[in-house]
Amino acid sequence: MKKGILLCVSLAVLLVFSCAKNPFTGKSTMALVDNSQIFPSAFQQYGTFLKENKVVAGTADAKKVETVGMKIKAAAEKWLNANGYTEYLKDYKWEYHLVENKEVNAWCMPGGKIVVYSGILPITQDEAGLATVMGHEVSHALANHGQQRMSAGMLQQAGAAGVALATGSKSAETQQMAMLAYSGVSQYGGMLPFSRSHESEADMIGLKLMAIAGYNPEKAVAFWERMSKASGGSKPAEFMSTHPSDETRIANIRRQIPEAKAEAAKFGVKF
């Protein structure tokens, strides 16, 4: 029991001294692994992915992905420079690629490595729809969500080790029940809400970035409505999901549109 308590105290101390304030959210976030370690690994994985998949180049769609990506990047730079974070992107190495894949998906690795799957283009439809997607994905990287997920995973594993230590002298049945209880609480009360909060943050930041880039943030609502329709209602209940429900997401975005427009107006962009 004493070992378990000591481990928890050590984790608490480590967490206090391993936080970083993110400029986009204003929040202190977990940073148990530094980006100087995360970025090189992400860049290597990105290069491997591109070699193993069919990259679409020289087409109108590929050009659109690059164009929108560059505008979102420029919007992020404008916002950061205007708010005094001129060095924030110094280690980013931006790339934007369209990959032939029927999956409805897009992602951005830590450090600005972006992939858009061709399967999502019928739903994005136009540049504004694509800006909604790419703004959202870039925002995950800008808010260091990958770093936070890694840190949270480390804490979850350490917590499991603490439970094992605390119940080490108990019966096997008691140990199993304690571990199952911890697993459920940490997953549904910790990791999944944590992930959903990241999605909502990425929506909020992405909405501002697309507006600063010159895309009407109201178009984001239409995109997410199309995404909802395309899913056919086959998603799990919100509390069991890594993402907010479509209804929650769209309602949040509607509320945030005036703020996104106001932010864009600071850079001379009006709708």
N, C-alpha and C positions, 0 to 999 in steps of 0.2 A: 504493500500500500504506500509506504514512504517513497519508494522508487517512482511510483506512478505520480504522486504529488510533486516530487522533485522535477520530473519530466515536464509536467504541466506548467510549473513555475518557470522553468527554463524556456519553454516555448513562448510564454507570455512576454518574458523579457526580450527574447529574440524578435518577436513581432513588433514590440514597441520601437525597437531600434532598427527595424528593417522596413520602414514605410517611406513612401515618396509621394509628394503632392503632385497631382496631375493638373496641368493648366486648363484642360478642357472641362473638367468636372469640378475642380476646386477641392477634390477629396484627397485625403491621405490614403494611399493604397498599398497593399502588400507588395514588397519587392525583395523576396528572399533570394531571387536569382537576378543578377544584374543583366541589363540588355547587352553589355559587352560580351556576355557569354551566349545570350539567346540569339542575337542577330547573325553571327557567323554560321551557326547551326541552321537557322532558318534559310539563309541564302544558299547554303549547300543543298538543303532539301528541295528548295525551289528549282535549282538547276537540274537536279535529278528528275524532278517531276516533268519539267519541260522536255527532257531527253526521252522520257518514257511515254509521252503523250503527243498527240498530233496538234501542233500549234498552227493556227490559221493565220496566214500573213498575206498582205497584198490585196485584201478584199475591202469592200466598203464597210462591212461589219467590224473587221479588224481595225480599220482606221478610226471608226467611231469609238471603239473601246479605248484606243490610245488618246484620242482627242478629249473625251470625257475625263479620262484618268489624269491628263495633264491639267485640265481645268480644276479638278478637285484638289490636286496637289498644290496648284497655285493659290487656291482659296485657303488651304491650310496654312501655307506660308504667309499669306497676307494677315490672317487672323493672329498667328503666333507673333509675327513681327510687330503688329500694332499693339499687342499686349505685353511686349517686353520679353518674349521668349525666342530671341533671334538664333540661339544655338540648339534649339530643341530637335531639329531635324538633321543635324550635322552628320549623323551616322546612318541616316536613311539612304538606301540605294533603290530608287523607284524603278519599277518595271510594270508594264501592263501588257498582258497577253490574252488573246482569245484562243480557247482550246476547244476542239471538236469533241463534244460530249453531250449526249441527250439529257443528262441530269440537269434539273433546274437548280442551278447553284452558281455561286461566285464566292471568292474568299481573298483575304489579304493577310499575308504572313507578317510577323513582326519585322519592322524595317522597311515596309512599303512594297513588298512583292505581291503583285495582284494577278489573279486569274479569273476570267469570266468564262463560264461554259456556254457553248452555243445554244444549249437547251433552254436557257433563260431568256434569250433574245425575243422570242415570240410574245413573251409576257412584258418585257420592258418596253417593246414597241418603238420607242423613240429615244432621243438623247436624254430627255428629262427622266424617263423611266430608268434608263441606264445610270444616270447620275444618282438616282435614289439608291440603287443597289451599290454602286461603287462608293458613294459617300458613306453609306452604312458600313461597308466592309473596311474601308480605310480608317473609319473612326474606331473600329476595334483595335487597330494597330496604334493609332494616335493615343488612345486611352490606356495603352499597355495592358489590354485584357489578357493577352497570352501570358504575360509575366504574372499577372494576378492568378490566372488559372493554375499555373505551375506552382505558385506559392501556396494556393489553397489546397492543391493536391498533396503537397508536402506536409501541410498541417493535418490534413485528414489521415494520412498514413501514420504520422507521429501520434495522433490521437488514438488510433487503433492500437499502436504499440503501448500507449499509456493504459488503455483498457486491459490489454493482455497482462501487463505488469501488475495492475491493481487486483486482478482476479486470479493471478497465478497460483495462489494457494487454495482456490476453490475447486469444486468438482468440475469435471469436464462439461456436464450439462449446464452448470451455472456460467462457466466461461463462454459457452456457445450462445446462451441466451443474452449475456451482456454484450457480446460482439454483434449479434443480430440487432439488438436495440440500438447500439451505437451506429451501426451501418445505416439503419433506417432514419435515425435522427439527423445524422450528418449529411445524408443524401437529400432527403425531402425537406429538412429544416435548414440546410446549409448550402450544399453545392448547387442544387437546382434553382433555388431563389437567387443565389449568387449569379448564376448564368443568365437568368431572366433579367436581372438588373443590368447586366452587361448589354443585353440586346436592347433594352430601353435606352441606355446611355448612348449606344451607337446610333439609334434612331434619332435622338435629340441632336447629337453632334453632327451627324450626317445631314440632317435637315438644314442646319445652319450653313454647312459647307456647300451644299448644292445651291442654296440661295445666294451665297457670296459669289459662287461660280457663275451665276446668272440664270439659273434654272428655277422656275417658279415652284416653291415648296408645296403648293397645293397639288401639284402633279404626283407627289408622293402618295397621297391618299388613293388616287386612281390606280397607281401601281399595286399597292398592297391589297386593294379590293380585287384586282385581277389575280394576284397571287392566291388569295383566299379562295376564289372561285376555281382556280386550277387545282388546288389541293383536294377539292371535292369533299371537304369536311372530314378528312381521314386523319386528323391529328388527335393526340392524346389530350386528356384534361390538362388544364394549365398547370396545376400543382405538380403534375407528373412530367412536365416538359421542361426542356432547356430554354424554350422560347415563350414569350407572352402569347396569349390567344390572339387570333386575328382581330377580334372585337376590341380587346384591350389596346393592342398596338395602334389600330386605326384611330381610336378615341384619343389616345395620347398624342398622336401626331397632329390631329385636328387642333388640339389645345396649344400645341407648340408652334403652329404656323405663324401666328402674329409675332412671336419672339424671333423666329428665323428671319422674317421679313425685316424686322427692326434692326437685326444684326447686319443684314445685307445692306441696308440703307446707310450704315456707317461707312461703307466702302463705295457709296455712290450707286448702288444697285437698287432699283425700285420696280415694283410690280403693280 
